Amino acid sequence: MSRIIAGAAGGSPLVSVPGDGTRPTTDRVKEALFSRLEAMNMLSDTRVLDLYAGSGSLGVESASRGAKSVELVELNDKAAAVCQRNAELVNKVVGSRVVTVQRSRVETFLARVAEAGVDQWDLVFMDPPYPLTEIELSLVLEQLAPRLSPFAVVVVERSSRTPQPTWPAGMALFADKKYGETRLWFAEPAGTPADPTDPTN
């Protein structure tokens, strides 16, 4: 059973999406990822977007660790319902509606946000389903790039057998890490000056 690892809701069990239609991030990968993000000071008081959210485990983990706001975007009905339950669990613990759920295609959601011209995110998780092609992923990254804050971090989780994503003009890779069958790619807005507190620099 997946759980929230640390923070206000640390140790709380998470509801999982039934069936094999989603690919949950393992606790091992999640622990390593959040350890890195905490070292980069990317969790406290940040605006988080979790695309292809599945159960929402990455987003609600962020909320438990002090994120200011978290949006979970998931199209599948069953997965979106699970996101809602996990969001309610964390919101209750932190005493505020930090996590919200958007049942939508990722592309539609980003287009709607672009039209409104408001939201900027500091931390974005993308764990797209395996069938999503590299071209489709690159188009989503292109939509996302203008909606990032200046020091944002984008984490793309893919099979270790897939190639590096094609980054749009406004985004650049700064690190990647392989964990067995999973690889994490870390990107930032292109031209972002190096942060001296970032241990990866």
C-alpha positions in Angstrom: 0.0 0.0 0.0 1.3 3.5 -0.9 1.5 6.1 1.8 2.5 9.6 2.4 6.1 9.5 3.5 6.7 12.7 5.5 5.3 16.0 6.5 2.0 16.9 8.3 0.2 13.8 6.9 3.3 11.5 7.0 2.4 7.8 7.4 -1.1 8.2 6.1 -2.2 5.4 3.7 -3.2 6.5 0.2 -6.0 5.1 -1.8 -4.7 3.4 -5.0 -6.3 3.3 -8.4 -7.9 -0.1 -9.0 -6.6 -2.2 -12.0 -3.4 -1.8 -13.9 -4.3 1.3 -16.0 -1.9 3.5 -14.0 1.7 3.2 -13.0 2.2 4.4 -9.5 5.6 5.8 -8.5 7.3 3.4 -6.1 8.0 4.5 -2.5 11.7 4.1 -3.2 11.6 6.5 -6.2 9.3 8.8 -4.3 11.6 9.0 -1.3 14.6 9.7 -3.4 12.8 12.3 -5.5 11.4 14.2 -2.4 14.8 14.0 -0.6 16.3 15.8 -3.6 13.5 18.4 -3.9 13.7 19.2 -0.2 17.5 19.7 -0.5 16.7 22.1 -3.4 14.1 23.9 -1.2 11.4 23.2 -3.8 8.5 22.2 -1.5 7.8 24.7 1.2 5.3 27.4 0.1 5.4 26.4 -3.6 2.7 26.1 -6.2 2.6 22.5 -7.5 1.1 20.9 -10.6 0.7 17.2 -10.9 -0.1 16.2 -14.5 -1.3 12.7 -15.4 -1.8 12.5 -11.6 -3.0 8.9 -11.3 -3.7 8.5 -7.5 -2.2 12.0 -6.9 0.5 10.6 -4.6 3.2 13.1 -5.7 1.0 16.1 -5.4 -0.4 15.2 -2.0 3.1 14.3 -0.8 4.0 17.9 -1.7 1.0 19.3 0.2 2.0 17.2 3.2 5.5 18.8 3.1 4.3 22.4 3.0 3.3 23.3 -0.6 1.1 26.3 -0.8 -1.2 24.9 -3.5 -1.4 21.7 -5.5 -3.5 20.9 -8.6 -4.0 17.3 -9.6 -4.9 16.9 -13.3 -6.3 13.5 -14.3 -8.7 12.4 -17.1 -9.6 8.9 -16.0 -12.8 8.8 -14.0 -11.7 6.2 -11.5 -8.2 7.8 -11.0 -9.8 11.3 -10.6 -12.1 9.9 -7.9 -9.1 8.4 -6.1 -7.2 11.8 -6.5 -10.2 13.4 -4.8 -10.2 11.0 -1.8 -6.4 11.5 -1.3 -6.8 15.2 -1.7 -9.5 15.3 1.0 -7.3 13.3 3.3 -4.4 15.7 3.1 -6.6 18.8 3.1 -8.2 17.6 6.4 -4.8 17.1 8.0 -3.4 20.4 7.0 -6.6 22.2 7.8 -6.9 24.0 4.4 -8.0 23.2 0.8 -4.5 23.1 -0.5 -5.1 20.3 -3.0 -7.6 20.5 -5.8 -8.5 18.0 -8.5 -9.1 18.9 -12.2 -10.7 16.0 -14.2 -9.4 17.0 -17.6 -7.1 16.1 -20.4 -3.7 17.6 -19.7 -3.7 19.5 -23.0 -7.1 20.9 -22.4 -6.3 22.0 -18.9 -3.0 23.8 -20.0 -4.9 25.5 -22.9 -7.5 26.7 -20.5 -4.9 28.1 -18.1 -3.0 29.8 -21.0 -6.2 31.5 -22.1 -6.8 32.8 -18.6 -3.2 33.9 -18.5 -2.8 33.6 -14.7 -1.2 30.5 -13.2 2.5 30.0 -12.9 3.9 26.9 -11.1 7.1 26.4 -9.2 7.1 22.5 -9.3 5.5 20.3 -11.9 5.3 16.5 -11.9 4.7 14.6 -15.2 4.3 10.9 -15.1 2.5 10.2 -18.4 1.1 6.8 -19.4 3.4 4.6 -21.5 1.3 4.9 -24.6 1.9 8.7 -24.8 4.3 9.3 -27.7 7.4 11.4 -27.5 5.9 13.9 -29.9 2.8 14.2 -27.7 5.0 14.7 -24.6 7.0 17.4 -26.4 3.8 19.2 -27.3 2.6 19.2 -23.7 6.1 20.5 -22.5 5.8 23.3 -25.0 2.4 24.2 -23.6 3.8 24.1 -20.1 7.0 26.1 -20.6 5.3 29.6 -20.5 3.4 28.8 -17.3 6.6 28.2 -15.2 7.9 30.5 -12.6 11.5 31.7 -13.1 13.1 29.1 -10.7 10.6 26.3 -11.5 11.5 22.6 -11.6 9.8 20.1 -13.9 10.1 16.4 -13.1 9.3 14.0 -15.9 9.0 10.3 -14.9 9.3 7.8 -17.7 10.5 4.2 -18.4 14.3 4.0 -18.3 14.0 2.6 -21.9 12.5 5.7 -23.3 14.6 8.5 -24.8 15.2 11.9 -23.2 12.2 14.1 -23.7 12.5 16.8 -26.4 12.6 20.0 -24.4 11.0 23.2 -25.9 12.9 26.4 -26.4 11.9 27.7 -23.0 13.0 24.7 -21.0 16.4 23.0 -20.3 17.5 19.7 -18.7 19.7 20.0 -15.7 19.8 16.5 -14.2 18.5 12.9 -14.7 18.5 9.8 -12.5 17.7 6.2 -13.2 16.1 3.9 -10.6 15.7 0.4 -12.0 13.0 0.6 -14.7 12.3 4.3 -13.9 14.1 7.4 -15.0 13.5 10.9 -13.7 14.4 13.9 -15.9 14.7 17.3 -14.2 14.3 20.5 -16.2 14.0 24.2 -15.5 13.2 27.3 -17.5 15.9 28.0 -20.0 18.4 30.7 -18.9 17.6 30.3 -15.2 20.7 31.3 -13.2 22.2 28.6 -11.0 21.0 28.4 -7.5 24.0 28.2 -5.1 21.9 26.3 -2.6 21.1 23.5 -5.1 23.4 20.5 -4.3 23.2 19.4 -8.0 25.2 22.5 -9.1 
